[in-house]
Amino acid sequence: MTERKRIDSWLSDMDGVLVHEGRPIPGADEFIKRLSESGKKFRVLTNNSIYTQRDLSVRLAGAGLSVPAESIWTSALATAQFLDDQRSGGSAYVIGEAGLTTALHEVGYILTDLDPDYVVLGETRTYSFTQITRAIRLIEGGARFIATNPDPIGPSTEGSLPACGAVAALITKATGVAPYFVGKPNPRMMRSALNEIEGHSETTAMIGDRMDTDIVSGMEAGLFTILVLTGVTQRDQIDRFPYRPSLVVDSVADLIDLI
C-alpha cells in the first residue's frame, strides 16, 4: 500500500466485489463482519437504482452477507440528494422502480407528468416505449434531463438487458439533450456516500472491480483506490488505462487484515 494516512472509513462496490451473479465472493462475508466489528464507517455502493436500501440488504442477506440497509448507498439515493440540493421541493417525471421513486418521495419531490422540473431516468426491467415517448416530449418542452447512471447494459439470466445509459442515449438522440449522470463514474457518487458517513477523502478507501467506473471516480474524489480482480477488470487490462489504482489485490479476502 502506498504511503498515506491510515484508512478510517471504507466504500465498496457491490457486484464483482462482494457478490457475483447473486453468490458471495469468497472472503466477502468475513470482510463485512470485520468491518462491522471494527466500528469503522462504511458504505456499499451500487449504480443499480431499481432497489431500495432495505431490498438490497435482504438480497445480500440471501447471499450470506449481513449488510444493514443504512450501510447501502445507491445511485437512486445520490440522485435524490442531488435534486434536493439543486431544487428543493421540485417535481419530476420518473422512469424507474421503487428504489428511485421512494428516494425522491423521501426528499419531498412530487412525481408528475404535468410540466415537471426534471425528467429522471433510472433502471427498470420493463422500459415502456410510452414512458420514453412522454419523457422525450417533456424534455422538448423544457424539462431538465437527469439519469441515475450511464451503464449501457445490465445482466439477466437470459443475457444482457438494455440499461439506463442505453435508454438515455435513445432519448438524447431524439431530443438533442444529454442527461446529467449522477452515478459512477461521476465522483459525486463517491462524495455523497462520503458525506453520509462523515468521512474524509484522505482517510477513506474505495474498493471496486472496474477501472472505468469505480477506480476513476474514486481517484477523482481523492480516495485511496483498491482494484479487486473478481469482477470486470483483469490484471492484464490495468495498463490500458491512463490512471492506476492505489492497490491491486485478488479479492476482498486480501483486505481483511487491513481493517
C-alpha positions as MATLAB code, in Angstrom:
seq = 'MTERKRIDSWLSDMDGVLVHEGRPIPGADEFIKRLSESGKKFRVLTNNSIYTQRDLSVRLAGAGLSVPAESIWTSALATAQFLDDQRSGGSAYVIGEAGLTTALHEVGYILTDLDPDYVVLGETRTYSFTQITRAIRLIEGGARFIATNPDPIGPSTEGSLPACGAVAALITKATGVAPYFVGKPNPRMMRSALNEIEGHSETTAMIGDRMDTDIVSGMEAGLFTILVLTGVTQRDQIDRFPYRPSLVVDSVADLIDLI';
ca = [
       0.000    0.000    0.000;
       1.380    3.391   -0.936;
       2.315    5.868    1.794;
      -0.724    7.705    3.110;
      -2.839    8.211    6.222;
      -4.474    5.185    7.810;
      -7.861    4.141    6.467;
     -10.674    5.062    8.858;
     -13.645    4.511    6.531;
     -14.438    2.268    3.585;
     -16.548    2.441    0.444;
     -17.087   -0.714   -1.592;
     -18.806   -1.536   -4.836;
     -21.275   -4.414   -4.618;
     -21.322   -6.503   -7.805;
     -17.952   -8.001   -8.643;
     -16.548   -7.113   -5.230;
     -18.884   -8.663   -2.661;
     -21.182  -10.762   -4.861;
     -21.127  -12.226   -8.345;
     -24.363  -13.349  -10.015;
     -26.073  -13.465   -6.636;
     -23.377  -15.530   -4.937;
     -20.932  -14.212   -2.332;
     -17.321  -13.827   -3.387;
     -15.099  -15.924   -1.094;
     -13.975  -13.837    1.847;
     -16.698  -11.185    1.434;
     -18.624  -12.395    4.486;
     -15.533  -12.182    6.705;
     -14.642   -8.789    5.226;
     -18.080   -7.351    6.064;
     -18.006   -8.964    9.506;
     -14.590   -7.458   10.253;
     -15.775   -4.030    9.096;
     -18.845   -4.206   11.314;
     -16.855   -5.346   14.352;
     -14.172   -2.706   13.839;
     -16.610    0.142   14.285;
     -15.263    1.828   11.168;
     -17.821    3.546    8.990;
     -18.556    2.029    5.595;
     -20.987    2.105    2.698;
     -21.696   -0.477   -0.005;
     -22.285    1.323   -3.300;
     -24.248    0.340   -6.390;
     -25.243    2.109   -9.594;
     -28.406   -0.002   -9.645;
     -31.391    2.245   -8.885;
     -34.080   -0.460   -9.006;
     -33.997   -1.491   -5.359;
     -34.379    0.333   -2.055;
     -31.736    0.027    0.654;
     -33.896   -2.480    2.514;
     -34.444   -4.542   -0.655;
     -30.706   -4.753   -1.242;
     -29.974   -5.594    2.391;
     -32.348   -8.571    2.140;
     -30.836   -9.670   -1.174;
     -27.331   -9.542    0.307;
     -28.535  -11.491    3.349;
     -29.751  -14.164    0.947;
     -26.156  -14.401   -0.281;
     -24.903  -14.729    3.296;
     -23.741  -11.133    3.709;
     -25.038   -9.137    6.673;
     -25.136   -5.522    5.481;
     -27.527   -3.141    7.284;
     -29.875   -1.218    4.998;
     -28.436    2.101    6.198;
     -24.958    0.991    5.068;
     -26.030    0.783    1.415;
     -25.797    3.762   -0.943;
     -27.401    3.659   -4.392;
     -27.421    5.903   -7.445;
     -31.118    6.489   -6.709;
     -30.283    7.953   -3.287;
     -27.460   10.028   -4.747;
     -29.817   11.300   -7.467;
     -32.487   12.270   -4.934;
     -29.898   14.065   -2.822;
     -28.584   15.900   -5.901;
     -32.063   17.062   -6.923;
     -32.877   18.135   -3.377;
     -29.689   20.226   -3.349;
     -30.405   21.707   -6.772;
     -34.133   22.405   -6.487;
     -35.644   21.511   -3.127;
     -39.321   20.504   -3.242;
     -39.292   20.190   -7.008;
     -41.131   17.858   -9.353;
     -40.053   15.060  -11.655;
     -41.337   12.664  -14.266;
     -39.678    9.384  -13.352;
     -38.926    6.275  -15.362;
     -37.744    3.714  -12.847;
     -38.581    1.388   -9.994;
     -39.232    1.637   -6.246;
     -35.610    2.399   -5.380;
     -35.790    5.666   -7.317;
     -39.379    6.702   -6.659;
     -39.025    6.029   -2.928;
     -35.813    8.064   -2.721;
     -37.443   11.014   -4.483;
     -40.571   10.854   -2.330;
     -38.411   10.860    0.803;
     -36.772   14.169   -0.158;
     -40.187   15.711   -0.802;
     -40.313   15.542   -4.586;
     -43.630   15.476   -6.442;
     -43.789   12.814   -9.162;
     -45.833   14.044  -12.089;
     -46.021   14.171  -15.870;
     -47.529   17.668  -15.817;
     -44.818   20.244  -16.516;
     -42.172   18.680  -14.229;
     -38.896   20.386  -13.374;
     -36.981   17.231  -14.335;
     -37.216   14.034  -16.292;
     -35.386   11.440  -14.193;
     -34.362    8.215  -15.887;
     -33.403    5.217  -13.793;
     -33.202    1.464  -14.159;
     -36.165   -0.804  -14.828;
     -36.500   -4.246  -16.345;
     -39.610   -3.143  -18.231;
     -38.815    0.070  -20.109;
     -42.027    1.379  -21.663;
     -41.972    2.994  -25.100;
     -44.958    5.055  -23.985;
     -42.999    6.386  -20.989;
     -39.930    7.067  -23.112;
     -42.058    8.986  -25.613;
     -43.562   11.043  -22.785;
     -40.073   11.767  -21.442;
     -38.938   12.958  -24.875;
     -41.872   15.349  -25.178;
     -41.372   16.730  -21.676;
     -37.677   17.373  -22.357;
     -38.622   19.063  -25.628;
     -40.976   21.208  -23.519;
     -38.161   22.334  -21.236;
     -37.775   19.692  -18.509;
     -34.182   19.127  -17.402;
     -32.792   15.645  -18.072;
     -31.210   13.603  -15.251;
     -30.152    9.943  -15.313;
     -29.120    7.792  -12.383;
     -26.179    6.127  -14.144;
     -24.552    5.674  -17.556;
     -24.373    1.852  -17.560;
     -25.477    0.757  -21.068;
     -26.376   -2.845  -20.255;
     -27.339   -4.898  -17.232;
     -27.197   -8.628  -16.542;
     -30.035  -11.129  -16.506;
     -30.298  -14.910  -16.539;
     -31.154  -14.737  -20.253;
     -28.292  -12.391  -21.142;
     -27.752   -8.636  -21.409;
     -30.580   -6.140  -20.914;
     -30.594   -2.524  -22.114;
     -29.932   -0.340  -19.100;
     -30.125    3.321  -18.159;
     -27.250    4.510  -20.334;
     -28.657    2.883  -23.481;
     -32.128    4.339  -22.960;
     -30.619    7.729  -22.141;
     -28.796    7.611  -25.480;
     -32.105    6.964  -27.240;
     -33.704    9.978  -25.546;
     -30.663   12.143  -26.296;
     -30.761   11.128  -29.953;
     -34.423   12.111  -30.121;
     -34.134   15.412  -28.239;
     -30.556   16.572  -28.722;
     -30.362   16.927  -24.906;
     -27.781   14.942  -22.957;
     -28.560   13.976  -19.344;
     -26.545   14.690  -16.248;
     -25.492   11.276  -14.936;
     -25.287   11.166  -11.131;
     -23.916    7.644  -10.562;
     -20.425    6.287  -11.144;
     -18.106    7.310  -12.718;
     -19.301   10.715  -11.534;
     -17.189   11.359   -8.412;
     -20.273   12.985   -6.901;
     -21.494    9.446   -6.151;
     -18.405    8.887   -4.012;
     -18.571   12.269   -2.330;
     -22.242   11.864   -1.441;
     -21.510    8.472    0.141;
     -18.547   10.009    1.945;
     -20.780   12.743    3.329;
     -23.229   10.115    4.565;
     -20.560    8.581    6.798;
     -18.946   11.932    7.623;
     -15.695   10.592    6.238;
     -12.673   12.341    4.785;
     -11.159   11.570    1.403;
      -7.662   11.432    2.884;
      -8.591    8.523    5.145;
     -11.136    6.628    3.012;
     -10.618    3.685    0.669;
     -12.791    2.790   -2.316;
     -12.885   -0.854   -3.433;
     -14.067   -1.661   -6.939;
     -13.781   -4.158   -9.760;
     -13.957   -1.726  -12.690;
     -11.226    0.683  -13.715;
     -13.628    2.779  -15.819;
     -16.185    3.438  -13.066;
     -15.109    2.531   -9.518;
     -11.431    3.373   -9.739;
     -11.644    6.541  -11.837;
     -14.444    8.031   -9.717;
     -12.673    7.085   -6.503;
      -9.461    8.647   -7.780;
     -11.238   11.847   -8.826;
     -12.856   12.045   -5.385;
      -9.388   11.861   -3.812;
      -9.789    8.414   -2.247;
      -7.348    5.544   -1.828;
      -8.476    3.198   -4.603;
      -8.314   -0.594   -4.457;
      -8.985   -2.773   -7.512;
     -10.102   -6.351   -6.891;
      -9.768   -8.902   -9.694;
     -13.041  -10.741   -9.033;
     -15.141   -8.705  -11.458;
     -14.825   -6.904  -14.780;
     -11.238   -5.598  -14.987;
      -8.468   -8.191  -15.115;
      -4.806   -7.665  -14.269;
      -3.616   -7.565  -17.887;
      -6.079   -4.744  -18.656;
      -4.909   -2.298  -15.997;
      -2.099   -0.780  -18.070;
      -4.548    0.140  -20.828;
      -5.843    2.969  -18.658;
      -4.058    6.327  -18.174;
      -4.549    6.097  -14.395;
      -3.814    3.397  -11.844;
      -5.416    2.180   -8.629;
      -3.527    2.749   -5.392;
      -3.561   -1.003   -4.741;
      -4.451   -4.174   -6.684;
      -5.490   -7.369   -4.877;
      -7.046  -10.643   -5.936;
     -10.175  -10.177   -3.809;
     -11.624   -8.548   -0.692;
     -10.312  -11.526    1.251;
      -6.873   -9.923    0.900;
      -8.093   -6.741    2.623;
      -9.395   -8.234    5.865;
      -6.129   -7.681    7.725;
      -6.055   -4.014    6.645;
      -9.224   -3.155    8.572;
];
